[in-house]
Amino acid sequence: MTEMMITWWASFKRFFEKKDGQALVEYALILVLVAIAVIVALRLLGTQVGATFDTISGELGGAS
C-alpha cells in the first residue's frame, strides 16, 4: 500500500510540474478576455447593429 501511495504521489507531482498546462491556462485566459470584450462590444453596439439589420432587411424586402 505504501509503495502504491508513493507512486501515486510521484505521478501527482509530475502532473503539476509540467509546463504544457501553463500554456493551456494562458490560452484559456486570452479566450475569456476576448469573449468578455465581444460581449461588451455587442452590448454597447447592440441597438445600432439591430437597427442596421432592420434597415437592410427592409431594403431587401422591398426589392423583391
N, C-alpha and C positions, 0 to 999 in steps of 0.2 A: 504494500500500500504506500509506503514512504517513497519507494522508487517511482511509483506512478505519479505521486504528488510533485516530486522533483522534476520529472519530465513535463508535467502539465505546466508548472511554473516557468520552466525554461521556454516552452512554446509561447506562453502568455507574454513573457518579456520580449521575445523575438518579434512577436506580432506588433507590439507598440514601439519597438525601436526602428522599424522600417521607415525610410524616408519617403517612400512612394505614397503613403497615406497623407503626408503633409501636402503634397501637390494636389491630391484629390480634395482636401479641405479648402485649399486656396481657390480651386476652380469652383467649388460649391459656393463660397462666399462671393466670388465675382458674379456668378449666376444669380444669386439672391439680390445683389445690389442692382444688377441690370433689370431684374424683374420689378424691383421697387421703383426704379426710375421710369420704366414703361408705365406702370400703374399710375404714378403721379402725373406723368405727361398726359395720359388718357383722361384722368380726372380733370385736369386743367383745360384741356382742349376738347373734351368730350362733346360739349354742346356745339362748338364750332364745326367739328368733324361731322356730327349728326346733321347739322343744317346744310353742309356742303353735299352730303349724300342725298338728302331730301331734294335739293336743287337739281342734282344730276339725275336722280330718279324721275323727277317731274319733267325734265327736258327730254329724257329718253322715252317717257310715256307719251309725250306729245308728238314725238317724231313718228310714231307708228300709226 
